[in-house]
Amino acid sequence: MGRYSSVQAYADNTSGMRSVPYEQAKGTTGSSESGTAQPKASIVKPEKVVNPYGSTAGAGSGEFHVYRHARSREMQRMAQLTEAEEEARKDREFEDELRSYQTEEERRTARKRRKRQREKEAKLRKKTLAKIGISTSSCGAVDQIEKSSYEEESTYTRVPDTATAEKKTESIPNDGSFLERMKTQLAAQQVAEEKSEADDQEEESEPRAEK
């Protein structure tokens, strides 16, 4: 049998098939001599057979390959969507981690900047007070107040000028002991600065030990 040949799938005498004369099917049952023609409503209309299943459902030999290619395209599309979602999730996690690192680094930088500014102002204040002859004991008290406030609030708060009014001034005697007094004051200032630096180092080591 050729490729484009067809074969009758049922016999003419099948009980399920209707037997209709050609004239009736064509609509020319009426006599042509009488000049009357049969109306179109009386023409036999075959029933439309809907058969979506079976070998005669209309699926050709290429339908499976069409389905296979369509399925492959859909699977590729879903894989691309999954990959894009995974990349977006990784980007979000990286951005969050980077933002947290930046925030922590900014916090540490600000803390060190406040510490440097505090030390700079303390040294400048001690130098100024030493020039006018104020004792280092009162300076140490003021530094202790500033240190406690810094530890409590984690921010440097400058001591108001009213606190300096309570400091006692020492008169410089005119007995030739000026140089000895200045040496004593400078030595006391150096000891106080070393103690302050040691305390600051202990403060830095405590958070690291906790981590």
N, CA, C and O of each residue as an XYZ file, in Angstrom:
844
protein
N       0.862     -1.185      0.000
C       0.000      0.000      0.000
C       0.896      1.232      0.000
O       1.860      1.333      0.759
N       0.544      2.153     -0.871
C       1.332      3.359     -0.979
C       1.169      4.260      0.236
O       0.294      4.063      1.080
N       2.040      5.249      0.289
C       2.026      6.130      1.455
C       0.765      6.978      1.507
O       0.206      7.187      2.583
N       0.313      7.467      0.363
C      -0.832      8.374      0.329
C      -2.115      7.670     -0.104
O      -3.104      8.337     -0.409
N      -2.120      6.344     -0.137
C      -3.336      5.603     -0.473
C      -4.193      5.455      0.774
O      -3.688      5.563      1.892
N      -5.455      5.214      0.595
C      -6.395      5.042      1.698
C      -7.154      3.739      1.518
O      -7.276      3.220      0.408
N      -7.652      3.231      2.607
C      -8.374      1.966      2.597
C      -9.703      2.177      3.288
O      -9.764      2.856      4.313
N     -10.773      1.607      2.747
C     -12.082      1.706      3.376
C     -12.078      0.876      4.654
O     -11.747     -0.310      4.637
N     -12.450      1.515      5.764
C     -12.356      0.855      7.062
C     -13.617      0.100      7.433
O     -13.627     -0.562      8.471
N     -14.672      0.158      6.653
C     -15.912     -0.544      6.985
C     -16.596     -0.936      5.674
O     -16.313     -0.376      4.615
N     -17.484     -1.891      5.771
C     -18.201     -2.398      4.588
C     -19.478     -1.612      4.367
O     -19.981     -0.955      5.279
N     -19.995     -1.682      3.163
C     -21.215     -0.945      2.838
C     -22.451     -1.531      3.516
O     -23.437     -0.826      3.728
N     -22.400     -2.792      3.849
C     -23.561     -3.432      4.469
C     -23.464     -3.484      5.992
O     -24.111     -4.318      6.625
N     -22.675     -2.616      6.573
C     -22.570     -2.587      8.025
C     -23.872     -2.073      8.619
O     -24.460     -1.112      8.122
N     -24.316     -2.729      9.695
C     -25.604     -2.355     10.290
C     -25.560     -0.958     10.904
O     -26.592     -0.296     11.011
N     -24.379     -0.509     11.305
C     -24.277      0.811     11.919
C     -24.249      1.942     10.912
O     -24.278      3.110     11.301
N     -24.195      1.628      9.634
C     -24.130      2.655      8.601
C     -25.494      2.820      7.946
O     -26.240      1.853      7.791
N     -25.806      4.037      7.569
C     -27.066      4.311      6.895
C     -26.911      4.117      5.387
O     -25.881      4.438      4.795
N     -27.959      3.588      4.801
C     -27.979      3.407      3.352
C     -28.905      4.458      2.754
O     -30.124      4.370      2.902
N     -28.340      5.440      2.087
C     -29.097      6.553      1.520
C     -28.854      6.580      0.017
O     -27.706      6.526     -0.425
N     -29.893      6.660     -0.753
C     -29.704      6.745     -2.208
C     -28.950      8.021     -2.596
O     -28.947      9.008     -1.862
N     -28.328      7.974     -3.740
C     -27.535      9.103     -4.204
C     -28.405     10.320     -4.458
O     -28.010     11.443     -4.146
N     -29.609     10.102     -5.033
C     -30.481     11.227     -5.321
C     -30.912     11.945     -4.043
O     -30.975     13.174     -3.999
N     -31.208     11.160     -3.002
C     -31.616     11.773     -1.741
C     -30.450     12.527     -1.089
O     -30.621     13.616     -0.542
N     -29.275     11.921     -1.164
C     -28.116     12.594     -0.586
C     -27.787     13.871     -1.342
O     -27.317     14.849     -0.761
N     -28.043     13.850     -2.664
C     -27.748     15.033     -3.465
C     -28.834     16.077     -3.366
O     -28.583     17.258     -3.601
N     -30.049     15.655     -3.019
C     -31.165     16.582     -2.899
C     -31.959     16.740     -4.171
O     -32.611     17.764     -4.374
N     -31.915     15.744     -5.028
C     -32.671     15.803     -6.299
C     -33.677     14.673     -6.365
O     -33.841     14.037     -7.407
N     -34.361     14.421     -5.236
C     -35.346     13.345     -5.208
C     -36.559     13.692     -6.054
O     -37.152     12.818     -6.686
N     -36.925     14.955     -6.067
C     -38.090     15.398     -6.828
C     -37.905     15.196     -8.320
O     -36.773     15.172     -8.802
N     -38.954     15.054     -9.031
C     -38.911     14.825    -10.467
C     -38.477     16.090    -11.179
O     -39.029     17.164    -10.939
N     -37.520     15.970    -12.027
C     -37.065     17.126    -12.800
C     -38.078     17.529    -13.839
O     -38.084     18.681    -14.273
N     -38.979     16.570    -14.275
C     -39.978     16.942    -15.253
C     -41.018     17.863    -14.684
O     -41.538     18.725    -15.392
N     -41.343     17.695    -13.376
C     -42.364     18.548    -12.773
C     -41.844     19.956    -12.528
O     -42.612     20.883    -12.270
N     -40.548     20.098    -12.613
C     -39.954     21.424    -12.421
C     -39.840     21.846    -10.981
O     -39.505     22.995    -10.694
N     -40.112     20.945    -10.078
C     -40.002     21.263     -8.643
C     -38.727     20.640     -8.102
O     -38.412     19.492     -8.415
N     -38.020     21.363     -7.322
C     -36.772     20.867     -6.719
C     -36.968     20.685     -5.224
O     -37.720     21.417     -4.580
N     -36.303     19.735     -4.713
C     -36.406     19.466     -3.277
C     -35.724     20.595     -2.507
O     -34.630     21.017     -2.883
N     -36.346     21.090     -1.438
C     -35.698     22.158     -0.658
C     -34.415     21.655     -0.007
O     -34.213     20.454      0.173
N     -33.554     22.613      0.341
C     -32.261     22.256      0.921
C     -32.409     21.625      2.299
O     -31.527     20.893      2.751
N     -33.531     21.910      2.968
C     -33.720     21.349      4.300
C     -33.843     19.845      4.273
O     -33.546     19.180      5.265
N     -34.281     19.290      3.137
C     -34.467     17.845      3.050
C     -33.208     17.117      2.626
O     -33.202     15.891      2.524
N     -32.127     17.873      2.376
C     -30.879     17.228      1.986
C     -30.305     16.497      3.192
O     -30.294     17.030      4.302
N     -29.847     15.319      2.978
C     -29.295     14.517      4.062
C     -27.934     15.091      4.484
O     -27.037     15.284      3.664
N     -27.815     15.356      5.794
C     -26.558     15.861      6.351
C     -25.925     14.769      7.205
O     -26.542     14.292      8.158
N     -24.743     14.383      6.883
C     -24.108     13.327      7.680
C     -23.775     13.833      9.084
O     -23.493     15.014      9.286
N     -23.815     12.938     10.020
C     -23.479     13.286     11.392
C     -21.962     13.480     11.530
O     -21.159     12.741     10.960
N     -21.616     14.494     12.302
C     -20.201     14.770     12.543
C     -19.692     13.835     13.629
O     -20.202     13.819     14.750
N     -18.701     13.077     13.282
C     -18.135     12.112     14.221
C     -16.943     12.757     14.930
O     -15.964     13.156     14.300
N     -17.054     12.847     16.248
C     -15.966     13.391     17.068
C     -15.303     12.228     17.795
O     -15.901     11.606     18.674
N     -14.097     11.954     17.427
C     -13.378     10.829     18.019
C     -12.003     11.318     18.486
O     -11.023     11.233     17.745
N     -11.940     11.826     19.713
C     -10.640     12.329     20.191
C      -9.704     11.244     20.689
O      -8.583     11.549     21.095
N     -10.116     10.013     20.671
C      -9.293      8.926     21.173
C      -9.051      7.910     20.067
O      -9.708      7.916     19.025
N      -8.100      7.053     20.326
C      -7.844      5.971     19.400
C      -6.863      6.345     18.304
O      -6.335      7.457     18.272
N      -6.628      5.393     17.404
C      -5.660      5.594     16.335
C      -6.161      6.549     15.267
O      -5.367      7.066     14.480
N      -7.467      6.792     15.226
C      -8.026      7.707     14.218
C      -8.346      9.067     14.819
O      -9.189      9.785     14.280
N      -7.700      9.444     15.919
C      -7.997     10.701     16.599
C      -7.373     11.903     15.909
O      -7.663     13.036     16.293
N      -6.555     11.707     14.937
C      -5.957     12.816     14.210
C      -4.533     13.112     14.619
O      -3.967     14.100     14.152
N      -3.926     12.299     15.472
C      -2.543     12.499     15.867
C      -1.635     11.826     14.859
O      -1.676     10.612     14.666
N      -0.810     12.649     14.220
C       0.097     12.107     13.233
C       1.354     11.529     13.862
O       1.503     11.517     15.084
N       2.245     11.055     13.022
C       3.476     10.450     13.516
C       4.436     11.483     14.097
O       5.365     11.122     14.820
N       4.224     12.776     13.787
C       5.123     13.810     14.299
C       4.645     14.478     15.573
O       5.343     15.328     16.126
N       3.458     14.103     16.049
C       2.917     14.756     17.242
C       3.769     14.486     18.480
O       3.934     15.366     19.325
N       4.305     13.287     18.589
C       5.129     12.979     19.756
C       6.389     13.839     19.783
O       6.808     14.310     20.841
N       6.984     14.037     18.620
C       8.192     14.860     18.565
C       7.869     16.327     18.854
O       8.666     17.037     19.468
N       6.695     16.774     18.405
C       6.280     18.139     18.737
C       6.113     18.288     20.245
O       6.556     19.271     20.838
N       5.473     17.302     20.848
C       5.311     17.325     22.305
C       6.659     17.274     23.017
O       6.874     17.985     23.999
N       7.565     16.434     22.523
C       8.881     16.301     23.156
C       9.656     17.622     23.108
O      10.285     18.015     24.091
N       9.605     18.292     21.973
C      10.305     19.573     21.861
C       9.656     20.639     22.746
O      10.347     21.442     23.374
N       8.327     20.636     22.788
C       7.634     21.606     23.645
C       7.962     21.354     25.119
O       8.177     22.295     25.884
N       7.997     20.095     25.504
C       8.342     19.757     26.890
C       9.781     20.157     27.205
O      10.067     20.651     28.296
N      10.683     19.944     26.255
C      12.075     20.328     26.471
C      12.216     21.841     26.642
O      12.983     22.311     27.482
N      11.466     22.599     25.832
C      11.520     24.058     25.965
C      10.975     24.508     27.318
O      11.529     25.412     27.944
N       9.908     23.887     27.761
C       9.319     24.257     29.048
C      10.261     23.906     30.209
O      10.398     24.676     31.159
N      10.899     22.750     30.122
C      11.845     22.373     31.171
C      13.044     23.319     31.202
O      13.544     23.658     32.274
N      13.498     23.739     30.034
C      14.605     24.688     29.981
C      14.199     26.038     30.568
O      14.981     26.681     31.269
N      12.976     26.458     30.278
C      12.489     27.725     30.822
C      12.391     27.659     32.347
O      12.789     28.600     33.034
N      11.865     26.558     32.878
C      11.769     26.413     34.323
C      13.152     26.369     34.975
O      13.347     26.911     36.063
N      14.112     25.720     34.306
C      15.474     25.682     34.851
C      16.086     27.080     34.889
O      16.783     27.428     35.842
N      15.828     27.879     33.859
C      16.334     29.251     33.846
C      15.704     30.085     34.956
O      16.386     30.884     35.599
N      14.402     29.901     35.182
C      13.742     30.633     36.261
C      14.314     30.240     37.627
O      14.551     31.093     38.482
N      14.530     28.936     37.815
C      15.104     28.480     39.084
C      16.509     29.031     39.294
O      16.865     29.448     40.396
N      17.302     29.028     38.227
C      18.667     29.557     38.330
C      18.660     31.053     38.622
O      19.451     31.535     39.433
N      17.759     31.790     37.955
C      17.676     33.234     38.204
C      17.249     33.522     39.640
O      17.762     34.449     40.268
N      16.313     32.730     40.162
C      15.870     32.912     41.546
C      17.004     32.621     42.531
O      17.154     33.320     43.533
N      17.799     31.589     42.244
C      18.924     31.257     43.114
C      19.976     32.365     43.095
O      20.532     32.718     44.135
N      20.244     32.910     41.909
C      21.207     34.013     41.815
C      20.705     35.242     42.569
O      21.477     35.917     43.251
N      19.412     35.530     42.445
C      18.852     36.680     43.163
C      18.940     36.477     44.676
O      19.214     37.421     45.416
N      18.707     35.246     45.133
C      18.794     34.962     46.572
C      20.225     35.143     47.077
O      20.445     35.714     48.145
N      21.192     34.655     46.304
C      22.591     34.823     46.698
C      22.988     36.295     46.719
O      23.728     36.729     47.602
N      22.492     37.068     45.737
C      22.799     38.501     45.713
C      22.226     39.207     46.937
O      22.878     40.068     47.527
N      20.993     38.833     47.317
C      20.390     39.451     48.497
C      21.189     39.113     49.762
O      21.437     39.982     50.599
N      21.584     37.850     49.890
C      22.370     37.463     51.063
C      23.707     38.200     51.105
O      24.162     38.622     52.169
N      24.334     38.350     49.931
C      25.614     39.063     49.888
C      25.439     40.531     50.260
O      26.251     41.088     50.999
N      24.377     41.160     49.748
C      24.128     42.565     50.069
C      23.862     42.747     51.566
O      24.349     43.699     52.177
N      23.089     41.831     52.150
C      22.810     41.930     53.589
C      24.091     41.759     54.413
O      24.324     42.493     55.374
N      24.909     40.788     54.027
C      26.156     40.566     54.762
C      27.103     41.756     54.616
O      27.741     42.179     55.579
N      27.183     42.291     53.387
C      28.055     43.451     53.163
C      27.571     44.659     53.951
O      28.373     45.411     54.506
N      26.240     44.844     53.996
C      25.692     45.976     54.741
C      25.990     45.837     56.239
O      26.309     46.820     56.907
N      25.882     44.616     56.758
C      26.176     44.418     58.184
C      27.652     44.670     58.485
O      27.987     45.254     59.515
N      28.534     44.228     57.584
C      29.963     44.483     57.778
C      30.267     45.977     57.729
O      31.056     46.483     58.526
N      29.639     46.676     56.792
C      29.866     48.114     56.693
C      29.378     48.841     57.940
O      30.034     49.759     58.432
N      28.214     48.421     58.448
C      27.694     49.049     59.664
C      28.622     48.818     60.852
O      28.893     49.736     61.627
N      29.110     47.575     60.989
C      30.026     47.269     62.090
C      31.329     48.053     61.952
O      31.861     48.560     62.939
N      31.841     48.150     60.723
C      33.088     48.882     60.507
C      32.910     50.371     60.787
O      33.791     51.005     61.368
N      31.777     50.927     60.375
C      31.516     52.336     60.669
C      31.399     52.577     62.175
O      31.852     53.601     62.686
N      30.786     51.624     62.878
C      30.656     51.775     64.328
C      32.028     51.755     65.004
O      32.301     52.568     65.887
N      32.879     50.833     64.591
C      34.216     50.766     65.175
C      35.031     52.015     64.838
O      35.745     52.551     65.685
N      34.913     52.469     63.586
C      35.656     53.670     63.191
C      35.205     54.880     63.990
O      36.028     55.685     64.426
N      33.892     55.010     64.185
C      33.380     56.144     64.959
C      33.843     56.062     66.413
O      34.165     57.081     67.026
N      33.875     54.846     66.961
C      34.329     54.685     68.352
C      35.798     55.073     68.492
O      36.170     55.759     69.444
N      36.634     54.639     67.552
C      38.049     55.002     67.600
C      38.243     56.502     67.375
O      39.117     57.120     67.983
N      37.421     57.082     66.495
C      37.534     58.522     66.257
C      37.176     59.314     67.509
O      37.841     60.294     67.845
N      36.112     58.880     68.202
C      35.752     59.555     69.452
C      36.849     59.398     70.500
O      37.121     60.322     71.267
N      37.476     58.221     70.529
C      38.554     57.998     71.489
C      39.744     58.909     71.198
O      40.311     59.511     72.109
N      40.120     59.006     69.916
C      41.243     59.878     69.559
C      40.927     61.335     69.872
O      41.773     62.072     70.378
N      39.703     61.736     69.565
C      39.322     63.112     69.856
C      39.333     63.376     71.359
O      39.746     64.447     71.805
N      38.883     62.404     72.128
C      38.874     62.555     73.584
C      40.297     62.672     74.134
O      40.574     63.512     74.989
N      41.194     61.817     73.631
C      42.582     61.890     74.088
C      43.236     63.207     73.678
O      43.997     63.806     74.438
N      42.923     63.641     72.463
C      43.505     64.900     71.994
C      43.046     66.077     72.852
O      43.844     66.934     73.232
N      41.754     66.103     73.147
C      41.244     67.194     73.977
C      41.775     67.108     75.409
O      42.023     68.131     76.047
N      41.947     65.875     75.913
C      42.481     65.724     77.273
C      43.921     66.222     77.349
O      44.296     66.911     78.297
N      44.725     65.870     76.347
C      46.110     66.339     76.344
C      46.180     67.860     76.215
O      46.973     68.517     76.889
N      45.338     68.403     75.341
C      45.339     69.853     75.174
C      44.885     70.553     76.447
O      45.413     71.602     76.814
N      43.899     69.960     77.117
C      43.412     70.555     78.350
C      44.474     70.498     79.454
O      44.674     71.466     80.189
N      45.150     69.348     79.557
C      46.205     69.233     80.563
C      47.339     70.216     80.295
O      47.897     70.825     81.207
N      47.656     70.346     79.014
C      48.728     71.279     78.672
C      48.345     72.711     79.017
O      49.162     73.483     79.519
N      47.087     73.055     78.740
C      46.628     74.414     79.041
C      46.579     74.655     80.545
O      46.995     75.710     81.025
N      46.068     73.676     81.283
C      45.990     73.830     82.734
C      47.368     73.859     83.382
O      47.587     74.536     84.387
N      48.299     73.104     82.780
C      49.646     73.117     83.346
C      50.303     74.478     83.165
O      51.111     74.903     83.991
N      49.951     75.153     82.083
C      50.543     76.470     81.850
C      50.074     77.498     82.871
O      50.825     78.394     83.255
N      48.824     77.359     83.306
C      48.301     78.336     84.263
C      48.507     77.884     85.704
O      48.119     78.584     86.639
N      49.124     76.698     85.886
C      49.509     76.262     87.219
C      48.462     75.520     87.989
O      48.483     75.564     89.219
N      47.534     74.832     87.337
C      46.509     74.053     88.034
C      47.057     72.667     88.321
O      47.752     72.087     87.486
N      46.749     72.129     89.502
C      47.289     70.835     89.915
C      46.723     69.720     89.051
O      45.640     69.853     88.480
N      47.463     68.616     88.958
C      47.047     67.469     88.148
C      46.015     66.611     88.846
O      45.340     65.817     88.190
N      45.866     66.745     90.172
C      44.876     65.927     90.881
C      43.471     66.281     90.436
O      42.642     65.400     90.207
N      43.206     67.567     90.313
C      41.882     67.982     89.842
C      41.666     67.582     88.399
O      40.550     67.246     88.002
N      42.743     67.617     87.601
C      42.623     67.167     86.207
C      42.264     65.690     86.145
O      41.457     65.270     85.316
N      42.879     64.899     87.040
C      42.554     63.478     87.053
C      41.114     63.233     87.420
O      40.496     62.311     86.887
N      40.552     64.033     88.321
C      39.142     63.881     88.685
C      38.242     64.174     87.499
O      37.273     63.456     87.249
N      38.567     65.229     86.773
C      37.760     65.565     85.591
C      37.858     64.474     84.547
O      36.862     64.116     83.917
N      39.081     63.933     84.358
C      39.244     62.846     83.397
C      38.448     61.616     83.811
O      37.885     60.929     82.958
N      38.393     61.332     85.104
C      37.618     60.185     85.577
C      36.138     60.380     85.302
O      35.444     59.433     84.933
N      35.647     61.603     85.479
C      34.232     61.892     85.182
C      33.946     61.691     83.702
O      32.934     61.100     83.328
N      34.845     62.188     82.871
C      34.650     62.033     81.429
C      34.703     60.566     81.024
O      33.927     60.126     80.176
N      35.612     59.810     81.624
C      35.732     58.399     81.288
C      34.477     57.626     81.655
O      34.010     56.796     80.875
N      33.924     57.891     82.837
C      32.706     57.198     83.255
C      31.539     57.545     82.349
O      30.745     56.673     81.998
N      31.427     58.798     81.972
C      30.333     59.182     81.075
C      30.508     58.559     79.705
O      29.524     58.220     79.047
N      31.742     58.403     79.271
C      32.003     57.772     77.974
C      31.635     56.291     77.990
O      31.096     55.763     77.017
N      31.932     55.632     79.102
C      31.599     54.218     79.198
C      30.103     53.997     79.277
O      29.601     53.014     78.733
N      29.378     54.883     79.939
C      27.941     54.702     80.101
C      27.192     54.991     78.809
O      26.301     54.231     78.431
N      27.533     56.059     78.137
C      26.772     56.479     76.963
C      27.419     56.069     75.655
O      26.809     56.225     74.597
N      28.651     55.544     75.698
C      29.408     55.166     74.509
C      29.628     56.344     73.575
O      29.961     56.155     72.405
N      29.449     57.535     74.071
C      29.717     58.744     73.303
C      30.470     59.712     74.193
O      30.270     59.752     75.407
N      31.323     60.479     73.578
C      32.126     61.419     74.341
C      31.318     62.671     74.631
O      30.775     63.295     73.719
N      31.242     63.034     75.894
C      30.541     64.243     76.320
C      31.551     65.176     76.957
O      32.187     64.841     77.956
N      31.684     66.308     76.385
C      32.674     67.256     76.888
C      32.214     67.845     78.220
O      31.035     68.147     78.404
N      33.159     68.004     79.140
C      32.842     68.558     80.452
C      32.544     70.040     80.298
O      33.323     70.758     79.671
N      31.441     70.512     80.850
C      31.121     71.940     80.710
C      32.159     72.817     81.392
O      32.912     72.370     82.257
N      32.176     74.061     80.984
C      33.167     74.998     81.513
C      32.943     75.308     82.989
O      33.861     75.761     83.674
N      31.720     75.065     83.487
C      31.445     75.361     84.897
C      32.238     74.466     85.829
O      32.489     74.830     86.977
N      32.640     73.283     85.337
C      33.401     72.374     86.189
C      34.794     72.902     86.461
O      35.385     72.591     87.494
N      35.315     73.682     85.562
C      36.672     74.210     85.765
C      36.718     75.266     86.858
O      37.791     75.569     87.379
N      35.567     75.831     87.213
C      35.553     76.855     88.256
C      35.863     76.267     89.615
O      36.326     76.974     90.510
N      35.606     74.949     89.782
C      35.858     74.318     91.058
C      37.318     73.922     91.247
O      37.734     73.557     92.346
N      38.088     73.998     90.171
C      39.484     73.607     90.275
C      40.265     74.640     91.091
O      40.047     75.848     91.006
N      41.160     74.107     91.862
C      41.967     74.979     92.706
C      43.217     75.422     91.961
O      43.835     74.636     91.243
N      43.566     76.622     92.128
C      44.783     77.169     91.529
C      45.877     77.243     92.584
O      45.640     77.533     93.756
N      47.049     76.973     92.123
C      48.192     77.035     93.019
C      49.003     78.295     92.715
O      49.302     78.601     91.561
N      49.329     78.969     93.715
C      50.169     80.160     93.544
C      51.625     79.742     93.395
O      52.078     78.800     94.045
N      52.332     80.425     92.561
C      53.737     80.116     92.323
C      54.581     80.876     93.344
O      54.648     82.105     93.312
N      55.213     80.149     94.233
C      56.034     80.847     95.245
C      57.301     81.426     94.617
O      57.821     80.914     93.625
N      57.753     82.455     95.198
C      58.953     83.126     94.713
C      60.149     82.738     95.571
O      60.852     83.581     96.127
N      60.355     81.381     95.658
C      61.460     80.907     96.492
C      62.478     80.109     95.696
O      63.351     79.468     96.281
N      62.380     80.136     94.361
C      63.354     79.429     93.525
C      63.038     77.971     93.297
O      63.867     77.254     92.737
N      61.853     77.493     93.714
C      61.486     76.078     93.533
C      60.539     75.872     92.346
O      59.836     74.863     92.282
N      60.518     76.801     91.427
C      59.586     76.698     90.291
C      59.911     75.495     89.409
O      59.013     74.739     89.040
N      61.185     75.311     89.070
C      61.578     74.212     88.185
C      61.282     72.856     88.824
O      60.827     71.936     88.144
N      61.535     72.728     90.107
C      61.244     71.460     90.778
C      59.747     71.159     90.775
O      59.339     70.016     90.566
N      58.949     72.167     91.004
C      57.495     71.967     90.982
C      57.016     71.569     89.577
O      56.166     70.690     89.431
N      57.560     72.213     88.567
C      57.156     71.879     87.196
C      57.565     70.455     86.840
O      56.797     69.738     86.199
N      58.757     70.037     87.244
C      59.173     68.660     86.993
C      58.241     67.667     87.674
O      57.887     66.638     87.098
N      57.851     67.981     88.886
C      56.938     67.092     89.612
C      55.584     67.000     88.911
O      55.011     65.918     88.784
N      55.084     68.140     88.460
C      53.798     68.153     87.760
C      53.878     67.390     86.438
O      52.966     66.632     86.105
N      54.958     67.585     85.684
C      55.108     66.865     84.415
C      55.205     65.363     84.641
O      54.641     64.583     83.874
N      55.913     64.955     85.685
C      56.001     63.522     85.980
C      54.635     62.955     86.348
O      54.283     61.848     85.938
N      53.869     63.716     87.119
C      52.523     63.257     87.483
C      51.625     63.175     86.255
O      50.826     62.248     86.124
N      51.759     64.144     85.359
C      50.961     64.108     84.130
C      51.321     62.897     83.278
O      50.441     62.248     82.713
N      52.605     62.592     83.186
C      53.030     61.445     82.399
C      52.486     60.142     82.982
O      52.056     59.259     82.241
N      52.506     60.026     84.302
C      51.959     58.825     84.948
C      50.461     58.705     84.685
O      49.950     57.615     84.427
N      49.758     59.848     84.752
C      48.309     59.823     84.504
C      47.999     59.440     83.064
O      47.049     58.700     82.813
N      48.794     59.939     82.113
C      48.574     59.588     80.707
C      48.832     58.110     80.461
O      48.072     57.461     79.742
N      49.892     57.571     81.048
C      50.166     56.142     80.888
C      49.042     55.299     81.475
O      48.660     54.276     80.907
N      48.525     55.728     82.597
C      47.415     55.001     83.207
C      46.174     55.067     82.335
O      45.449     54.081     82.202
N      45.928     56.232     81.738
C      44.765     56.365     80.852
C      44.902     55.484     79.620
O      43.932     54.856     79.195
N      46.111     55.432     79.038
C      46.328     54.567     77.883
C      46.149     53.102     78.248
O      45.588     52.335     77.465
N      46.617     52.704     79.423
C      46.444     51.309     79.851
C      44.968     50.970     80.029
O      44.526     49.878     79.671
N      44.206     51.917     80.588
C      42.767     51.682     80.755
C      42.075     51.560     79.407
O      41.185     50.727     79.237
N      42.479     52.389     78.445
C      41.872     52.313     77.113
C      42.183     50.984     76.444
O      41.317     50.412     75.781
N      43.389     50.490     76.603
C      43.729     49.197     76.031
C      42.917     48.079     76.662
O      42.526     47.136     75.975
N      42.658     48.172     77.958
C      41.818     47.165     78.611
C      40.396     47.220     78.076
O      39.750     46.185     77.909
N      39.906     48.432     77.806
C      38.547     48.561     77.258
C      38.452     47.918     75.886
O      37.446     47.286     75.565
N      39.503     48.072     75.065
C      39.475     47.466     73.738
C      39.581     45.955     73.801
O      38.980     45.260     72.982
N      40.331     45.436     74.756
C      40.506     43.988     74.849
C      39.271     43.290     75.384
O      39.058     42.118     75.072
N      38.446     43.962     76.179
C      37.243     43.332     76.742
C      36.241     42.934     75.666
O      35.784     41.791     75.698
N      35.858     43.803     74.699
C      34.917     43.349     73.656
C      35.464     42.213     72.822
O      34.702     41.333     72.422
N      36.773     42.198     72.540
C      37.346     41.109     71.764
C      37.254     39.793     72.516
O      36.989     38.750     71.918
N      37.475     39.838     73.841
C      37.378     38.607     74.633
C      35.960     38.083     74.649
O      35.744     36.871     74.635
N      34.975     38.993     74.680
C      33.571     38.559     74.678
C      33.216     37.880     73.379
O      32.485     36.889     73.378
N      33.732     38.407     72.239
C      33.445     37.788     70.938
C      34.039     36.392     70.866
O      33.901     35.714     69.848
